[in-house]
Amino acid sequence: MPRESWQLSRGRRAVTAAYGLIYLGLVYVVMRFFFPGVLLLPVTVIAAVLYAAVCLARFQVVLDQVGGEVEIIVGWWTRHVPLTQIEQVRVVRSGVQIRIAGGVSYGIGPLWERRWLRRLPPVRSGFEEMDVAIMQAAAAARAADPDRAAAEDAASRRAASRRTVFAASFACGAGLVSLAAAVVVQPRADGWLVHVVAVLLRIYFGAGGAVAVLVGVGLLVSTWRKRHTAQRARPADHERPRGTNHQRHRLGS
């Protein structure tokens, strides 16, 4: 059976590029008027490089029924997902989302629906009918080998805790960066409007950073408790042979 592939259409790529250009201009304005001048050039360059990388990156999904997997390609990064692990595929006008076992989701493009996006002329995303093809292949793969599907599902759920630790660490790091941004915000122009916006930016970065750090710490604590509970519920391996030897010694005596 031939491999099927879907990739981001040119029209959707153009809309994404225009949308990203607005954010790039917003970053420049914020850095120009509300942050120290020493940060203007490096932050703007980093944002421009990321913008160019997103515009030029390859976004593609490949269905390989012979190999029993789906390839999710974003730029130079490729993720191979077994068909038995796919739980849901959601296709919208702006992108696609693939959810696998263990609570992990991979998305391409903004998945929220904007009112202004509905007013634009219809633009193909390039992922039309992908959800039907992949879900049918996933159902066939699970029906063909249910034991393998159950084993892979259990392994994926065990690995979910490691991904949670990574997500929590990322949230804590992003929160600390946001708190640092709240500290260094300073108006670089006169006028009451600039000062009001500076206060709002401090509140935005400070509140957002605090929430991100709290969420990250909460995830870390929750993951540690789950692991600790699982270890306590599991009997120690070295206690079993010790009890068996003790019983044999008493029977022999």
C-alpha positions as CSV (number, residue, x, y, z in Angstrom):
1,M,0.0,0.0,0.0
2,P,1.5,3.4,-1.0
3,R,2.5,6.0,1.5
4,E,0.1,8.9,1.9
5,S,1.4,12.4,2.8
6,W,-0.1,15.8,3.6
7,Q,1.7,19.1,4.0
8,L,0.9,22.7,4.8
9,S,-0.5,24.4,1.7
10,R,1.0,27.5,0.1
11,G,-2.0,29.6,0.9
12,R,-2.0,28.6,4.6
13,R,1.8,29.2,4.7
14,A,1.2,32.7,3.3
15,V,-1.4,33.4,6.0
16,T,0.9,32.1,8.7
17,A,3.7,34.3,7.4
18,A,1.5,37.4,7.4
19,Y,0.2,36.6,10.9
20,G,3.8,36.1,12.1
21,L,4.9,39.4,10.6
22,I,2.3,41.2,12.8
23,Y,3.8,39.5,15.9
24,L,7.3,40.4,14.8
25,G,6.4,44.0,14.5
26,L,4.7,43.9,17.9
27,V,7.9,42.5,19.5
28,Y,10.0,45.3,18.0
29,V,7.6,48.0,19.3
30,V,7.5,46.5,22.8
31,M,11.3,46.2,22.9
32,R,11.8,49.6,21.5
33,F,9.6,51.6,23.9
34,F,9.4,49.4,27.1
35,F,12.7,47.6,27.5
36,P,16.4,48.7,27.9
37,G,18.0,49.5,24.5
38,V,20.7,46.9,25.0
39,L,18.0,44.2,24.5
40,L,16.5,45.6,21.4
41,L,18.9,44.2,18.8
42,P,19.4,40.7,20.2
43,V,15.8,40.1,20.9
44,T,14.7,41.4,17.5
45,V,17.3,39.3,15.7
46,I,16.2,36.2,17.6
47,A,12.6,36.8,16.8
48,A,13.4,37.4,13.1
49,V,15.4,34.2,12.9
50,L,12.6,32.2,14.5
51,Y,10.1,33.9,12.1
52,A,12.1,33.0,9.1
53,A,12.6,29.4,10.4
54,V,8.8,29.0,10.8
55,C,8.1,30.4,7.3
56,L,10.7,28.1,5.6
57,A,10.2,25.0,7.7
58,R,8.5,21.9,6.3
59,F,5.3,20.8,7.9
60,Q,4.3,17.3,6.8
61,V,2.4,14.2,8.0
62,V,3.1,10.9,6.3
63,L,1.0,7.8,6.7
64,D,2.9,4.5,6.3
65,Q,0.5,1.6,6.7
66,V,3.1,-0.9,5.7
67,G,5.4,0.2,8.5
68,G,2.5,0.7,10.8
69,E,3.3,4.3,11.8
70,V,2.7,8.0,11.1
71,E,5.6,10.4,10.6
72,I,5.1,14.0,11.9
73,I,7.7,16.2,10.3
74,V,8.4,19.8,11.4
75,G,11.5,21.3,9.9
76,W,14.4,18.9,10.7
77,W,12.5,17.2,13.5
78,T,10.7,13.9,12.8
79,R,8.5,11.9,15.2
80,H,7.5,8.4,14.4
81,V,4.2,7.4,16.0
82,P,2.8,3.8,15.8
83,L,-0.6,3.7,14.4
84,T,-1.8,1.7,17.5
85,Q,-1.0,4.8,19.7
86,I,-3.1,7.3,17.8
87,E,-6.2,8.3,19.6
88,Q,-7.6,11.3,17.7
89,V,-6.8,13.4,14.6
90,R,-8.4,16.8,14.4
91,V,-8.3,18.9,11.2
92,V,-9.4,22.5,11.1
93,R,-9.0,25.4,8.6
94,S,-5.8,26.6,10.3
95,G,-4.0,23.3,11.0
96,V,-4.1,19.8,12.4
97,Q,-3.7,18.2,15.8
98,I,-2.7,14.5,16.4
99,R,-3.3,13.1,19.9
100,I,-1.6,9.9,21.0
101,A,-1.8,7.7,24.0
102,G,-0.3,9.1,27.2
103,G,-1.9,12.5,26.8
104,V,0.6,13.9,24.2
105,S,-0.6,16.0,21.3
106,Y,1.3,17.3,18.3
107,G,-0.1,20.3,16.5
108,I,0.7,22.1,13.2
109,G,-0.7,25.6,13.0
110,P,-3.0,27.6,15.3
111,L,-5.8,25.3,16.3
112,W,-8.2,28.0,17.6
113,E,-10.8,29.5,15.4
114,R,-10.6,33.2,14.9
115,R,-13.5,35.3,13.7
116,W,-11.3,37.3,11.3
117,L,-10.1,34.0,9.9
118,R,-13.6,33.0,9.0
119,R,-14.1,36.2,7.1
120,L,-11.1,35.5,4.8
121,P,-11.6,33.6,1.6
122,P,-11.4,29.9,2.1
123,V,-7.8,28.7,2.2
124,R,-6.9,25.0,2.1
125,S,-4.8,23.9,5.0
126,G,-3.4,20.9,3.0
127,F,-4.5,18.4,5.6
128,E,-8.0,17.8,4.3
129,E,-9.3,14.2,4.7
130,M,-6.2,13.3,6.7
131,D,-8.2,12.6,9.8
132,V,-10.4,10.0,8.1
133,A,-7.4,8.1,6.5
134,I,-5.3,8.0,9.7
135,M,-8.1,7.0,12.0
136,Q,-9.2,4.2,9.7
137,A,-5.6,2.9,9.5
138,A,-5.2,3.2,13.3
139,A,-8.4,1.2,13.9
140,A,-7.3,-1.5,11.5
141,A,-3.8,-1.7,13.1
142,R,-5.4,-2.1,16.6
143,A,-7.8,-4.7,15.4
144,A,-5.0,-6.7,13.7
145,D,-2.8,-6.9,16.8
146,P,-4.6,-6.0,20.0
147,D,-1.8,-7.4,22.2
148,R,0.8,-5.2,20.7
149,A,-1.5,-2.2,21.0
150,A,-2.1,-2.8,24.7
151,A,1.7,-3.2,25.3
152,E,2.5,0.0,23.4
153,D,-0.2,1.8,25.2
154,A,1.1,0.8,28.6
155,A,4.7,1.8,27.6
156,S,3.5,5.2,26.4
157,R,1.6,5.9,29.6
158,R,4.7,5.0,31.6
159,A,6.7,7.4,29.6
160,A,4.1,10.2,30.1
161,S,5.7,11.0,33.5
162,R,9.0,11.8,31.8
163,R,7.3,14.1,29.4
164,T,5.5,15.8,32.3
165,V,8.8,16.5,34.0
166,F,10.1,18.1,30.8
167,A,7.0,20.2,30.4
168,A,7.1,21.3,34.0
169,S,10.8,22.3,33.7
170,F,10.0,24.3,30.6
171,A,7.1,26.0,32.4
172,C,9.3,26.9,35.3
173,G,12.0,28.3,33.0
174,A,9.5,30.3,30.9
175,G,8.0,31.6,34.2
176,L,11.4,32.8,35.5
177,V,12.1,34.5,32.2
178,S,8.7,36.2,32.4
179,L,9.4,37.4,35.9
180,A,12.8,38.8,34.9
181,A,11.1,40.6,32.0
182,A,8.6,42.2,34.5
183,V,11.5,43.5,36.5
184,V,13.4,45.2,33.6
185,V,10.3,46.8,32.0
186,Q,10.8,50.5,31.9
187,P,9.2,53.2,29.7
188,R,11.6,54.8,27.3
189,A,9.3,57.7,26.1
190,D,7.3,60.4,27.8
191,G,3.6,60.5,28.1
192,W,1.0,59.0,30.3
193,L,0.0,56.3,27.8
194,V,3.5,54.9,27.7
195,H,3.6,54.7,31.5
196,V,0.2,53.0,31.7
197,V,1.3,50.4,29.1
198,A,4.5,49.8,31.0
199,V,2.5,49.1,34.2
200,L,0.2,46.8,32.3
201,L,3.3,45.0,30.9
202,R,4.7,44.6,34.4
203,I,1.4,43.1,35.6
204,Y,1.2,40.8,32.5
205,F,4.7,39.4,32.7
206,G,4.7,39.2,36.5
207,A,1.3,37.4,36.8
208,G,2.0,35.2,33.8
209,G,5.5,34.2,35.2
210,A,4.1,33.5,38.6
211,V,1.3,31.3,37.2
212,A,3.8,29.4,35.0
213,V,6.2,28.8,37.9
214,L,3.3,27.6,40.1
215,V,2.0,25.3,37.4
216,G,5.5,23.8,36.8
217,V,6.1,23.2,40.5
218,G,2.7,21.7,40.8
219,L,3.4,19.3,37.9
220,L,6.7,18.3,39.4
221,V,5.2,17.6,42.8
222,S,2.3,15.7,41.3
223,T,4.7,13.5,39.2
224,W,7.0,12.9,42.2
225,R,4.0,11.8,44.4
226,K,2.7,9.4,41.7
227,R,6.1,7.8,41.3
228,H,6.5,7.6,45.1
229,T,3.1,6.0,45.5
230,A,3.9,3.5,42.7
231,Q,7.2,2.5,44.3
232,R,5.5,2.0,47.7
233,A,2.7,-0.1,46.2
234,R,5.2,-2.3,44.5
235,P,6.7,-4.9,46.8
236,A,10.5,-5.0,47.2
237,D,12.1,-7.7,45.2
238,H,14.7,-8.6,47.8
239,E,12.0,-9.3,50.4
240,R,10.4,-12.2,48.5
241,P,13.4,-14.6,48.5
242,R,14.2,-13.7,52.1
243,G,10.8,-14.8,53.3
244,T,10.9,-17.9,51.2
245,N,14.4,-18.9,52.6
246,H,13.1,-18.3,56.1
247,Q,10.1,-20.5,55.6
248,R,12.3,-23.3,54.1
249,H,14.7,-23.0,57.1
250,R,11.8,-23.5,59.5
251,L,10.4,-26.5,57.6
252,G,13.9,-28.1,57.4
253,S,14.4,-27.6,61.1
